[in-house]
Each structure stands twice: as structure tokens, then as C-alpha cells.
Amino acid sequence: MVILIFILGYLFITLENLFSLNKVIPAILMATICWSLIMFFNLPVYEFDQHLIIKKDPKDLLLFHLGKASEIVFFLIGAMSIIAVIEKYSGFEALRELFYTKTKRRFLWIISLVSFLLSAIIDNLTATIVLISILRKTVSNYKERLCYLGLVVISANAGGVWSPIGDITTTMLWISNKVTTIYLVKKILIPSILCMFVSTFIVSFMPVFNGTFQVKKTKLSEENLNRGFFILKSGLLLMLLVPIFKTITGVPPYMGMMFSLGILLCIVRKYSGTVLSIDDLFRKIDFSSILFFLGILLSVSSLESLGKLYSLSHWINETVYTWKITTFIFGLISSIIDNVPLVAATIAMFSYPMDHDLWHFIAYVSGTGGSIFLIGSAAGVAAMGMEKIDFFWYLKKISWIALIGYISGFVYLLIYPFFSL
């Protein structure tokens, strides 16, 4: 019964546009119904710790999984709050100063590089939204803007996978102690660059990027422009310090993110001379996404507690020749369905040690694979909603480019051991 509820809930999430139902609703209903069934029928649940299987009380196990999910929730709240502060003080508007160029092709490379780097710090979804707002003010031709946006989605997803704070799925792996910052960057950075570079190189030959281009200057005053740059640099630097803070002190990542938020609020108070309204700040946070992540994580944890994912992992290990093939298939699946539950299930299914190559493969494929179809990533869905991008236009013009980029990085991951000998 629990499995049936999960399948139905997942179906409603995947086909949210067809049912005109926000995916938050089936996510939280799925979580509450699954755990209610476990408690009502007193189903046996277990905690899987490496090779130990321990029977637990359902209430205690739910509290345990709620604690694990809350780490990601509070991490996201802190990150979204920092981004809201930067936005309030025109930090992203000031970013337009970096886009001055005279040719469309050069502008394309700048957009791609900024998408890649920015998503590694503020996450791929937010980076995409920021760049959409910038492109709206710089590229008036709608058809040309769509071509730029196609590459923004690919570059933002590629940039998010090599940073522990750049993609929600990578953050999940990091907080779950599956990867460490140093090894994540070491293993995934070059494949991510390859994915972005190869895709941009192919796109740059499109006729639409021939000719000259003039970026309009921002309308910010000199004072507001300087303030925006300062808050932008401060916020991005503080977010970059979160992995370092965790490495030095050993505190969970959400504590580091909250610490960075507190420091940024102090900087804003001192630098601007104004008191920032916390209520206004929280109104800008996307709590619907946070509730969606919470619902998904608790739903997956119900299947994990019943031992279903443990059994599934054994079946996959016995059926598939190597886990590398499994990860490649997972990447293709993530282009169709949301990669958050896919990675949550993977974390629950497999018990490989920290920094095992499997986790680095999963980090790469779950993010970059989502670029193949427009609905495969939060960045793609955001672009689709904000700019009304047609799914079939993306499929025809961009999907094959994203697939080539995805494969190029994956091939590097396969041959990486030969370079490290």
C-alpha cells in the first residue's frame, strides 16, 4: 500500500502540468500518508546502518529522518535568505556591468561562463532565474533570447554539480556525508567544464550568434551600483566560506549557512545604515520548493525504512553489470523525472563509503543529465515557466547539444582513473 501511494504521488509530481496541480501538494500528501499507513498498521521498520539492520519504533525512526531532512531544509532557508539580501540591494542588477561586449558570440561565452560560475555558488536554479532577468533587459529579440537561455540551462546545471552548494542533489550528497568538498571538486570540476565548454562550442556555430551586439547600461546610480557590487561580493564570498567552515569546525553545513547569513545581515546593517526587515526578507523565500523537498525526502525515507530500497539496491547490483552503467541510466532518467527523489533514493539504496566514485558519478549525472530535456531540472522548469519556452523547441534545438555535453563529461569520468595512475 505504501509503495502504491508513493507511485501515485510521484505520478502527480511528474505530470503536474497535466493535472494543473502544484507538485508541493502531492509531495506533502505522499509523505504524510506513507508514514500514517506505517504507524496505523504498525508495519515493521528498520534503520540501515552500513551492514547493520536494526528494527526501530516507527515514531523514533520518523523523528530521525525528519532531523536528516531538516538539515537540508534549514540549509536552503539560509541560502535563499542570502540571495534575497543580494537581490534587495541590487547585487544581481550590478552584475550586468560584466556583460559589456560588441559581438553576439562573445556575449554567448560570457553568459555561459557566468552561468557556470554563479550556479556553483548560489545554486543552478537561482543562477538561471538571475540570468533570465538579465537577458530580458539585454536581449530584446525573443527568439535570440531563447537560444541564450537554452545554453544558460546547460551551463547552470553543469556548474552546480561540482560544488557542494551548487545543486540541491549535490548538497544532499554532501550533507549525507557521501562526498567531501575537496574530492567532489577534484573529481567533478573537469567533467563539468567539459560539459559546459563542449555545449557552448557547438551552440556558438548557430547562425543566430553571428553579428554585433550592444548591451544596455544599467540604470543604477553610481552609489547604488557600488553598493550592489559590495553586497554581491560579500554574499557570494560568505556562501563560499560554508564548505570551509564545515571542514575547519566540523559543524553541519546548515549551521555554516546560518552563520554566513548572520554575518551578511551585520554587514548590511553597518554598510547601508538601514535595518533590513526580516519579514520582508522571508517573503522572498520560495517556501513551496522547501516543502517539496521535505515531502520528497520523508516519502523516500518511508520506503527506505520498510527495506524496499535496500532490496532494490541488491536487485540492481545483481542485474546490472557495473554501477557505472547504473549511474549513466540514472542520468538519462533524471532528464525526464525530478532528480531530487532519484538522488534521495540512491542515497538510501547504496551503502558505498564516503567519496566512493559512485557518489561522484551520481553527482555529475543527476545534474547534467537534467539538461537533456527541459523538464529534467529545476533550472529548466524555471526557464520554461518564466520565458514560455516550448518543450518541443528545446527538444529540437538544444536537447541533442545537452546530450553531447553530458556524454563528454561522463566519458572523462570513465577514463579519469587512467590519468590518476
KEBATI-179135 format. One line per field, with one value per residue (C-alpha): residue in three letters; residue number from 1; x, y, z. Coordinates in Angstrom, 3 decimals, m for minus. Example, Ala and Ser with C-alpha at 12.3 -4.5 7.8 and 13.67 -1.06 7.14 Angstrom:
% residues 2
tordo	ALA SER;
koltor	1 2;
x	12.300 13.670;
y	m4.500 m1.060;
z	7.800 7.140;
//
This chain:
% residues 421
tordo	MET VAL ILE LEU ILE PHE ILE LEU GLY TYR LEU PHE ILE THR LEU GLU ASN LEU PHE SER LEU ASN LYS VAL ILE PRO ALA ILE LEU MET ALA THR ILE CYS TRP SER LEU ILE MET PHE PHE ASN LEU PRO VAL TYR GLU PHE ASP GLN HIS LEU ILE ILE LYS LYS ASP PRO LYS ASP LEU LEU LEU PHE HIS LEU GLY LYS ALA SER GLU ILE VAL PHE PHE LEU ILE GLY ALA MET SER ILE ILE ALA VAL ILE GLU LYS TYR SER GLY PHE GLU ALA LEU ARG GLU LEU PHE TYR THR LYS THR LYS ARG ARG PHE LEU TRP ILE ILE SER LEU VAL SER PHE LEU LEU SER ALA ILE ILE ASP ASN LEU THR ALA THR ILE VAL LEU ILE SER ILE LEU ARG LYS THR VAL SER ASN TYR LYS GLU ARG LEU CYS TYR LEU GLY LEU VAL VAL ILE SER ALA ASN ALA GLY GLY VAL TRP SER PRO ILE GLY ASP ILE THR THR THR MET LEU TRP ILE SER ASN LYS VAL THR THR ILE TYR LEU VAL LYS LYS ILE LEU ILE PRO SER ILE LEU CYS MET PHE VAL SER THR PHE ILE VAL SER PHE MET PRO VAL PHE ASN GLY THR PHE GLN VAL LYS LYS THR LYS LEU SER GLU GLU ASN LEU ASN ARG GLY PHE PHE ILE LEU LYS SER GLY LEU LEU LEU MET LEU LEU VAL PRO ILE PHE LYS THR ILE THR GLY VAL PRO PRO TYR MET GLY MET MET PHE SER LEU GLY ILE LEU LEU CYS ILE VAL ARG LYS TYR SER GLY THR VAL LEU SER ILE ASP ASP LEU PHE ARG LYS ILE ASP PHE SER SER ILE LEU PHE PHE LEU GLY ILE LEU LEU SER VAL SER SER LEU GLU SER LEU GLY LYS LEU TYR SER LEU SER HIS TRP ILE ASN GLU THR VAL TYR THR TRP LYS ILE THR THR PHE ILE PHE GLY LEU ILE SER SER ILE ILE ASP ASN VAL PRO LEU VAL ALA ALA THR ILE ALA MET PHE SER TYR PRO MET ASP HIS ASP LEU TRP HIS PHE ILE ALA TYR VAL SER GLY THR GLY GLY SER ILE PHE LEU ILE GLY SER ALA ALA GLY VAL ALA ALA MET GLY MET GLU LYS ILE ASP PHE PHE TRP TYR LEU LYS LYS ILE SER TRP ILE ALA LEU ILE GLY TYR ILE SER GLY PHE VAL TYR LEU LEU ILE TYR PRO PHE PHE SER LEU;
koltor	1 2 3 4 5 6 7 8 9 10 11 12 13 14 15 16 17 18 19 20 21 22 23 24 25 26 27 28 29 30 31 32 33 34 35 36 37 38 39 40 41 42 43 44 45 46 47 48 49 50 51 52 53 54 55 56 57 58 59 60 61 62 63 64 65 66 67 68 69 70 71 72 73 74 75 76 77 78 79 80 81 82 83 84 85 86 87 88 89 90 91 92 93 94 95 96 97 98 99 100 101 102 103 104 105 106 107 108 109 110 111 112 113 114 115 116 117 118 119 120 121 122 123 124 125 126 127 128 129 130 131 132 133 134 135 136 137 138 139 140 141 142 143 144 145 146 147 148 149 150 151 152 153 154 155 156 157 158 159 160 161 162 163 164 165 166 167 168 169 170 171 172 173 174 175 176 177 178 179 180 181 182 183 184 185 186 187 188 189 190 191 192 193 194 195 196 197 198 199 200 201 202 203 204 205 206 207 208 209 210 211 212 213 214 215 216 217 218 219 220 221 222 223 224 225 226 227 228 229 230 231 232 233 234 235 236 237 238 239 240 241 242 243 244 245 246 247 248 249 250 251 252 253 254 255 256 257 258 259 260 261 262 263 264 265 266 267 268 269 270 271 272 273 274 275 276 277 278 279 280 281 282 283 284 285 286 287 288 289 290 291 292 293 294 295 296 297 298 299 300 301 302 303 304 305 306 307 308 309 310 311 312 313 314 315 316 317 318 319 320 321 322 323 324 325 326 327 328 329 330 331 332 333 334 335 336 337 338 339 340 341 342 343 344 345 346 347 348 349 350 351 352 353 354 355 356 357 358 359 360 361 362 363 364 365 366 367 368 369 370 371 372 373 374 375 376 377 378 379 380 381 382 383 384 385 386 387 388 389 390 391 392 393 394 395 396 397 398 399 400 401 402 403 404 405 406 407 408 409 410 411 412 413 414 415 416 417 418 419 420 421;
x	0.000 2.837 4.528 1.256 0.819 4.408 3.903 0.649 2.196 5.222 2.947 1.141 4.503 5.852 2.653 1.943 1.266 m1.239 m3.163 m2.697 m1.568 1.436 3.937 4.147 0.656 1.271 4.722 3.498 0.384 2.533 4.857 2.098 0.013 3.010 4.094 0.478 m0.003 3.213 2.064 m1.605 m0.823 2.282 4.421 7.940 10.547 14.314 17.358 20.021 23.465 26.136 25.786 23.618 19.828 18.182 14.451 13.063 9.898 8.148 7.858 11.548 12.562 10.311 11.904 15.343 14.509 12.839 16.092 18.084 15.606 15.603 19.341 18.685 15.624 17.470 20.452 18.111 16.424 19.811 20.962 17.685 17.842 21.359 20.218 17.189 19.514 21.726 18.669 17.209 20.359 20.563 23.556 22.417 21.477 25.050 26.229 25.128 28.286 30.232 28.294 29.568 30.672 30.339 29.624 26.825 29.220 31.381 28.261 27.252 30.557 30.257 26.703 27.807 30.791 28.822 26.037 28.605 30.415 27.384 25.438 28.336 27.796 24.105 22.740 21.670 18.008 18.732 21.519 19.076 16.446 19.033 20.332 16.818 16.124 19.425 18.748 15.294 16.945 19.738 18.315 15.074 14.621 12.612 13.908 17.525 16.919 15.596 18.858 20.857 18.542 18.999 22.701 22.070 20.181 23.016 25.787 23.945 23.278 26.906 28.189 26.044 27.243 30.880 30.075 28.533 26.233 25.579 22.808 20.270 21.194 24.914 24.032 22.048 25.066 27.317 25.049 24.509 28.310 28.569 31.050 33.582 34.237 37.842 37.216 33.975 35.774 38.747 36.634 33.740 35.134 36.795 33.821 31.536 33.777 33.806 30.015 29.707 32.544 31.531 27.900 28.853 31.297 28.596 25.975 28.382 28.219 24.486 23.780 21.771 25.022 26.596 26.820 27.302 25.665 25.326 24.468 22.446 23.927 22.238 20.099 21.528 23.188 26.921 26.231 23.691 25.929 28.870 26.635 25.175 28.630 29.751 26.734 27.039 30.714 30.076 27.164 28.952 32.121 30.167 28.419 31.787 33.013 30.342 32.272 35.467 33.639 32.392 35.880 37.508 34.882 33.070 29.630 26.811 26.534 23.243 24.972 27.652 24.999 23.106 26.377 27.059 23.526 24.032 27.341 25.804 22.939 25.504 27.411 24.203 23.332 26.788 27.310 23.868 22.947 19.450 17.732 16.672 13.157 13.424 9.726 10.291 13.296 11.337 8.567 11.079 11.981 10.497 8.878 6.970 10.270 11.332 8.085 8.503 11.994 10.727 7.835 10.057 12.734 10.210 8.397 11.612 12.560 9.329 10.348 13.872 12.559 10.423 13.522 12.180 15.122 17.563 16.034 16.025 19.742 20.541 18.463 20.269 23.688 22.831 21.189 23.419 26.975 28.556 27.343 28.807 26.107 23.563 24.651 24.563 20.977 20.091 21.379 19.092 16.170 16.867 16.216 12.602 11.760 12.803 16.335 15.677 13.744 16.105 19.164 17.326 16.506 20.103 21.461 19.064 19.732 23.503 25.927 29.192 31.726 32.282 33.920 33.401 33.360 29.673 28.697 30.765 29.146 25.701 26.507 27.505 24.741 21.853 22.631 23.910 21.500 18.642 19.583 18.741 15.024 13.654 11.555 14.515 15.838 14.601 16.584 14.846 11.399 12.051 13.165 10.148 7.761 9.373 10.023 7.290 9.858 8.192 9.198 9.466 11.524 14.044 13.921 14.721 17.296 19.020 18.471 20.999 23.619 22.962 23.266 26.665 27.848 26.556 28.336 31.616 31.843 30.760 33.452 36.046 34.787 35.243 38.829 39.839 41.423 43.938 45.068 45.443 47.771;
y	0.000 2.413 1.671 2.325 5.689 6.608 5.678 7.645 10.660 10.528 10.314 13.504 15.246 14.217 15.223 18.392 20.436 17.871 17.814 21.569 20.661 22.220 19.446 20.572 19.188 15.559 15.650 16.547 14.341 11.427 11.844 12.108 9.232 6.879 7.407 7.333 3.903 2.656 3.778 2.807 m0.763 m0.897 m2.045 m3.210 m0.540 m0.698 1.537 0.506 1.455 0.076 m3.689 m3.483 m3.746 m2.528 m2.749 0.563 2.127 3.988 7.231 7.230 6.473 9.210 11.685 10.512 11.014 14.352 15.504 14.477 16.210 19.346 19.769 20.303 22.483 24.917 24.964 26.056 28.681 30.212 30.160 31.633 34.375 35.404 35.535 37.637 40.145 40.371 40.906 43.578 45.675 45.321 42.977 40.995 44.146 45.370 42.076 43.389 45.505 42.343 41.731 44.568 43.241 44.004 40.574 38.093 35.132 36.674 37.544 33.875 32.741 35.345 34.213 30.572 31.217 33.407 30.784 28.091 30.005 31.661 28.398 26.855 29.479 30.389 27.103 26.406 27.350 30.801 31.408 30.635 32.997 35.778 35.362 35.257 38.638 39.986 38.613 40.176 43.584 42.980 40.818 42.256 39.691 36.803 34.085 35.095 35.166 31.599 30.376 32.065 30.575 27.060 27.362 29.006 25.880 23.573 25.719 26.347 22.632 21.795 24.478 23.276 19.663 20.244 22.484 21.201 24.243 24.477 21.924 20.569 16.981 17.624 19.351 16.273 14.047 16.443 16.766 12.976 12.537 10.777 13.282 15.775 19.172 18.523 15.235 16.497 19.425 17.240 14.596 16.599 20.025 18.961 16.839 19.795 22.188 19.760 19.559 23.353 24.006 21.391 22.545 26.225 25.469 23.671 26.353 29.127 27.926 28.659 31.459 33.356 34.257 35.955 39.725 42.551 43.114 46.055 45.587 48.407 50.071 49.599 52.479 52.242 55.346 55.182 54.900 52.082 50.315 50.312 49.180 46.410 45.135 45.194 43.240 40.805 40.110 39.833 37.413 35.180 35.107 34.152 31.325 30.078 30.018 27.482 24.365 25.788 26.479 22.887 21.499 23.601 23.366 20.134 21.700 20.669 22.716 24.351 25.881 27.353 28.773 30.330 31.794 33.337 34.770 36.372 37.921 39.285 40.898 42.576 43.818 45.204 46.990 48.548 49.375 50.640 52.240 50.767 47.962 45.194 43.918 40.189 39.785 41.273 39.005 35.832 36.825 36.398 32.823 30.070 28.048 25.945 24.437 23.827 21.999 19.958 18.831 17.980 15.941 14.050 13.260 11.967 9.933 8.254 7.643 5.676 3.244 3.122 2.295 m0.557 m2.039 m1.638 0.445 m1.955 m4.813 m2.709 m1.921 m5.639 m6.338 m3.594 m4.860 m8.381 m7.358 m4.567 m5.454 m2.414 0.539 2.877 1.729 2.252 5.862 6.578 5.286 7.336 10.423 9.755 9.139 12.460 14.203 13.084 12.996 15.173 14.350 15.118 11.902 9.980 11.033 10.651 7.057 6.448 7.662 5.331 2.373 2.158 1.913 2.726 4.595 8.354 9.666 6.400 7.033 6.052 9.210 11.420 9.816 10.339 13.996 14.552 12.630 13.854 17.498 17.481 14.745 17.031 19.386 16.886 17.639 20.970 19.327 17.413 20.113 22.928 25.361 24.104 24.233 27.787 28.880 27.143 28.963 32.422 32.636 30.283 28.070 25.414 21.884 20.690 23.721 22.841 19.170 20.057 22.815 22.153 18.574 16.948 19.527 18.876 15.126 15.547 17.715 15.153 12.272 14.219 14.732 11.166 9.774 11.782 10.268 6.810 7.449 9.549 6.544 6.213 9.826 9.318 6.307;
z	0.000 0.873 m2.461 m4.315 m2.586 m3.464 m7.140 m7.356 m5.643 m7.901 m10.938 m9.889 m9.335 m12.727 m14.563 m12.577 m15.721 m16.987 m13.690 m13.045 m9.544 m7.845 m7.088 m3.453 m2.785 m3.835 m2.205 1.284 0.984 m0.146 2.854 5.442 4.026 3.719 7.314 8.564 6.980 8.590 12.044 11.692 10.614 12.828 9.894 10.806 10.022 10.164 10.295 7.795 9.053 6.695 7.119 10.271 10.104 13.310 13.986 15.228 16.572 13.704 15.695 16.607 13.030 11.639 14.045 12.897 9.203 9.938 11.519 8.439 6.105 8.287 7.747 4.042 4.714 7.005 4.651 1.837 4.022 4.840 1.206 m0.096 2.548 1.485 m2.138 m1.134 0.591 m2.508 m4.700 m2.421 m2.672 m6.493 m6.391 m9.403 m11.298 m10.784 m12.282 m15.699 m15.729 m16.581 m19.793 m21.964 m25.359 m29.063 m30.593 m30.006 m29.958 m27.248 m25.261 m25.533 m23.987 m21.220 m20.435 m20.389 m18.122 m15.695 m15.550 m14.803 m12.049 m10.495 m10.173 m8.243 m5.539 m5.456 m6.962 m10.540 m10.118 m8.700 m11.224 m14.056 m12.666 m12.237 m15.794 m17.238 m15.634 m17.025 m20.523 m20.544 m20.127 m22.636 m25.458 m26.817 m29.617 m28.106 m30.469 m29.857 m26.103 m26.185 m27.745 m24.996 m22.383 m23.725 m23.020 m19.639 m18.532 m19.660 m18.129 m14.865 m14.366 m15.220 m12.849 m9.974 m9.850 m8.857 m5.891 m2.625 m2.587 m6.336 m6.829 m4.362 m5.249 m4.702 m1.441 m0.411 m1.088 0.835 3.877 3.895 4.157 0.809 m0.657 0.695 m0.828 m1.842 m3.638 m5.179 m6.812 m7.752 m9.496 m10.946 m11.899 m15.184 m16.401 m15.614 m17.544 m20.464 m20.450 m20.446 m22.910 m25.495 m25.409 m25.747 m28.551 m30.563 m29.898 m30.900 m34.530 m34.749 m37.277 m34.655 m32.872 m35.890 m35.881 m33.408 m30.064 m27.691 m24.025 m22.479 m19.422 m16.078 m14.804 m11.281 m9.862 m9.143 m5.408 m5.788 m8.297 m5.876 m3.031 m5.167 m6.118 m2.495 m1.228 m4.158 m3.442 0.309 m0.123 m2.633 m0.520 2.608 0.738 m0.498 3.099 4.139 2.973 4.502 7.777 7.859 7.176 9.919 12.675 11.797 12.266 9.882 6.661 7.654 10.692 8.430 6.098 9.009 10.306 6.878 6.801 10.227 9.148 5.923 7.863 10.116 7.040 5.507 8.759 9.025 5.356 4.369 7.678 7.453 9.323 6.947 7.630 8.317 7.482 4.013 3.592 4.311 1.898 m0.936 0.052 m2.094 0.684 m1.839 m3.021 0.571 1.354 m1.836 m0.793 2.703 1.306 m1.125 1.462 4.010 1.338 0.215 3.857 4.346 1.590 2.986 6.479 5.122 3.466 m0.077 m1.283 0.364 m1.636 m4.810 m4.447 m4.193 m7.302 m9.266 m8.149 m9.266 m12.559 m13.911 m14.927 m13.252 m11.196 m13.862 m16.269 m13.493 m12.992 m16.734 m16.871 m13.772 m15.594 m18.552 m16.184 m14.446 m17.761 m17.543 m13.848 m10.923 m9.798 m6.104 m5.344 m7.633 m5.635 m2.322 m3.282 m4.422 m1.076 0.707 m1.605 m1.689 1.218 m0.538 1.656 1.571 m1.606 m3.462 m7.215 m7.350 m5.462 m7.765 m10.807 m9.248 m8.517 m12.149 m13.937 m11.777 m12.568 m16.138 m17.236 m16.253 m19.098 m21.832 m21.564 m20.389 m17.652 m16.207 m13.876 m11.674 m13.847 m16.989 m15.427 m14.198 m17.677 m19.198 m16.870 m16.979 m20.726 m22.020 m23.754 m25.865 m24.844 m28.444 m29.495 m26.783 m27.805 m31.409 m30.873 m27.532 m26.299 m28.637 m27.649 m23.943 m24.571 m26.252 m23.347 m20.830 m22.602 m22.932 m19.172 m18.436 m20.737 m18.820 m15.558 m17.080 m18.186 m15.141 m13.329 m16.176 m15.628 m11.869 m12.162;
//
